[in-house]
Amino acid sequence: MKKIGFGFIVLCAVVPLVLAVSATAAEKFPSKRITYKICFNPGGESDITARFQEAALKKALGVDVAITYQVGGGGALCWAELVKSNPDGYTIAGHNLPHTVLQPLEMGNAGYNTLDLKQIYFFESTPNVLFVRSDSPYKTLADFVEAAKKHPPGVFTVGGSGSSSANDLGTTMFNKAAGIQLTYIPFGGTGSAVPALLGGHVTALMSYSTMAVQHKDRFRALAIASEERMDVLPGVPTFKELGYDVVEGAYRGVAAPPGTPDEIVKILADAFEKVMKDPEVRKKMDANAFKTEFIGPEAAQALVKKKMVEYEQIMKELGRIKK
């Protein structure tokens, strides 16, 4: 008969204890207020979505949810702080693709690594849209490209939400596709980029489909970076149908600190799924040109890993990272 080592006995004793502690934590979760951090300025898509979700999320979780803001580095500051937070489920943050893939690729040290973020749920996506002011002389994308080619390189400026973001990448892709040289100007979020265009501080914005609805009287949407036109924006042509292979946009969801127990992540994910199926929330999302997504923890992690491969290749082709 083989002897059973002391280490094996200890392991057998510890594993059930760890599982019991994890299960107990999940049973009691949530029992206090949850902090839901937005990594950009108020007024952008992440903030708007959180406000749509707020009442239904409190109801689904049975506790108060405090929406707070931590702005800096195009979201990098917020995500860097998130990965250092207590992994107990009481601090979560809005999560954006491609931002959390591009920032570690381009910055070298973004304060976090892409896979540090514990995926909870992706609940919406928005394609890029190129805007000018409604009183702009550029009526079409062809007008805009023709004028950009006539001006010295870099004179045409395009504002957007953050560096190493969907807006930043979309502008770079458009530059390459159209053979032009627009200068991208990053802002702390869509909310602060909009006044820059209204004030004439930039020539155009590379923003999102939501802005085409919210500012339809003040902005003219020249093209949308989706495979097909959006039903809510039938008059906005795609870049592809106008001859430019530009398809890019952002996924948004929520993430937790690394080490957050799977049982707690599931509780949060189930709550967000319930919220996104709420008729009132869906109605607001649809009316504001958000594409609702239902991507839970495992599928969200798979999507992130897939995008890491795709974006690294795109960035190499665009010359923004070394091969």
N, C-alpha and C positions, 0 to 999 in steps of 0.2 A: 504494500500500500504506500503511495507517494505521500511525502510530508507536504503540508500546505504552509507556505512561507508566511511570515508575519506581515510582510508588505501586502500580500494578497488579501489577508484578513482585514487589514486597515482599509484597503481600497473598497472591499465589499461593504464595510461599515460607512465609509464616507460618501459613496455614490448615492445611496438612498437618502442620506441626509441632505446632500446638495439638491437633489430632485425635490425633496419635501420642502426645502426652503424656497426654491423657485416656484413650486406650485402654490405655496402659501402666499408668496408675494403677488402672484397673478390673481389669486382669489380675492385679495384685498384691494387690488388695483382697479380703478383709481379711487382714492379716498380723500384727495385734496386737489386743489387747483393745479391745472396743467398750463405751463407757459409755452405758447406757440409763437416762435420767433420768425419774423419776416426779415429777410436779409437785404432788402432794398428799401428805398424811400416810400412813404405812403403814396397811394395813387396809382401804383403800377399793378401789373397783372397778379402778382403774388398777393398783394394787399387786397385787391378787389375780390379775388377768390376766397380769401380767408374771411372777409366780411360777409360774403354770401353764405359761407359755411357756419359762421359763428353760432347762431341760435340753434340750428339743428345739431351741431356738434356737442354743445352743452347738454342738450336733451339726450343724445345718444350715449354720452359718457356719464351723465348724472352728476357732473361736477362743473365748476366754473372753468372757463378757458380764457386766459389772458393773452391777447395778441399784442406783442411788443415788437420793436424795431431795433435792429443792430446793423447799421449801414457802414460800408467801407470795403474797398478792394473789389467792387463788383460782386459782392456777396461773400468773398473769401474770408473776411474778418469774422462774419457770423458762423460760417462752417468750421473755421479753425477753433472758435470757441465751443461750438457744439461738440466736437470730438473730444474735448476735455471735460465736458459736463458729466454729472453723475448719471450713470446708465440705469436709471430707475423708471424711465418712461414719463417723468414729470417735466422734462424739457425736450421739446421737439422743434424742428425748424423746417421752413419751406425749403424744398430741394429742387434745383433746376438743372436740366440737361439742355445744352451741352456744357454749361458753365463748370460743373463739378468734374468734368473730364478735361476740358480745355485748360483750366487754370493750373492744375498741377503739371500739365504737359508744357505750358508756355512759361510759367513763373519759376519753375524749378523747385522753389519752396513756397507753396501757397499757404502753408500752415496746417495743411491736412492732405491726405491722400484720398483719391477717389473712392477706394474700397473701404476707407475708414467709416464712411457713413452707413449706418444700418438702415436699410431700406424698409419703409413702412408701406407706402402707397403712392402711385402716380395717378392723379385724378383729372388732369386736363392737359391739353396741348394747344399751341397757337402757332401758325406759320408766320414768317416775316412778311412785312408789307413795306414797300418804299413809298413815302409820303412827301409831298411838297405842300406849301400853304395854298389855300383855295384861290388866292390872288396871284399865285406864281405864273410867270409866262410859260412855264413848261406844262402843256396840256396832256402830253402823252409820254410814255417811256422813251419813245424815239426822239422826241424833242429834248428830253433830259440828256440822253446819251450824246446827241449831236452837239449840244451846248458844252457838255463836259469835255468833249474832244477839242473844241475850239479854244477853251481856256487853258492856261498853263497847268501842268500836272499839280494836283494837290489843292488847287484853288477852291474847287467844289468840296464842301464839307458835309458830312453825313453824321448826325447825332444818333446815339443809341444807348441802350441800357448796359453799362459796364463794359470792361475789357474782357477778352476771352469768353465772350457770350454768343448767343445765337445771332444777335444783331451785328456784332463785330465780325463773326465768321461769314454771315450773309453778305456783308459789304465787301469783304475780301473776295468771295466767290463771284460777286457781280463785277467787280473790277476786272477779274481774269476773263470772265465770259464776254464782257463788252469791250475789253481792250482799253479801259479808261483807268484813271488814277484818282479816285475819291479819297479824301482824308477823313478817316473815322474819328469822331470825337466821343469818348465815353462819358456817360453821366452816372449818377448814383442809382439810377432806376428809370423806368419809363416815366414815372411821375415828374421827375426833374428834367427829362429830355424834352418833353412836350413844350414847356415854356420857352425853351431855347429856340425851337422852330417858330413859335408864335412871335417871339421877339426879334426874329430875323438874325439870330446869332449863328445859325447853321443854314446851309442851302436846302437840306432835306433831312428826313429821319428814316432810319431803318428800324421800324418798330414792329408791332404785332397786329393781327387781325382785329383784336379788341379795340384798338385805337381808331380803326376805320369806321367803327360803329359809333363810338363815343364822340369823335370829333369830325363827323361827316360834313358838318357845315363849315368847319374851319380848315380842314385838310383835304387835299386831293390825293387819293390813292392811285399810284401809277401802275403797280403790279404786285401780285402776291406770290410768295415763294412756296407754293403747294403744287401737288401733281395735277389737281383739278380745281376749278373755281369753287368757292364756298357758296352754299345756298343762301346764306344770310348776306353775302356780298356778290350778287350775280353780275354786277357791272364792273367788277375788278378783274382784269385779265391776269393769267399766270405769266411768270417770266418765261416759262417753257413755250407757251403758245406764241410769245413774242420773239422767240428765237434764242433765248438765253437759258442755259441749263443751270438754273439756280433753284434748288429745293432745300429749304432750311427753316427751322423754327425751334421752339422750346417745348419741352415736357416739364410739367410742374407737379410736385407732390410734396411729401413730407418724409423726413428722415430723423433717426434717433442717434444718440451716441453709440460708439462701438461697445459691445458687451451687454447691451440691453437684452434682457431675456426674451426668447422667442415667444413665450406665452404672453408677455406684455405687448410685444409688437403685434401679435395677432388680435388682441383686444382693441388696440388703436386702429389697426387696418380694418377690422370689422365695423368700427364706428364710422370711419371715413367712407367706407362702401355704402353704409346705410345713409349717410348724409348725401352722397352723390346720387343716390336713387330717390331722394326726397323730391317730389314734384315741384315744389317752389324753388328749390336750389337749381334743378335742371332747367326750369323756365328762365331763370336769370342767366344761367350759363349760356344757354342757346341764344338768348336775345342779345348777348354781348359778344358773340362770335368766339366763344370758347368751345373747343371740341372736348366733350367729356370723355374721360378714359376710366377704365376700371381695372387697374393693374396692381395686384396684391404683392406681398413681400417677395415671394420667390420669383415671380415673373418680373418684378421691378429690378431685382438683382441681375436677372438674366439680360434684361434690356440694357442696364448700365454696362455690363461686360461686353455686350454686342457693340454698343456705341463707342466704347473705349477703342476697340479695334478699328471701327469705321473712321472715327475722328482722327486717330493717329495717322492713318493713311492719307486722309484729306489734308491734314496740316503739313505733312511731308510734301505732298504734291504742290501745295500752295507756297512752300518755302518758309513756313512759319516756325517749323522746328527742324533740327538737323536730322538727316536721314541716317 
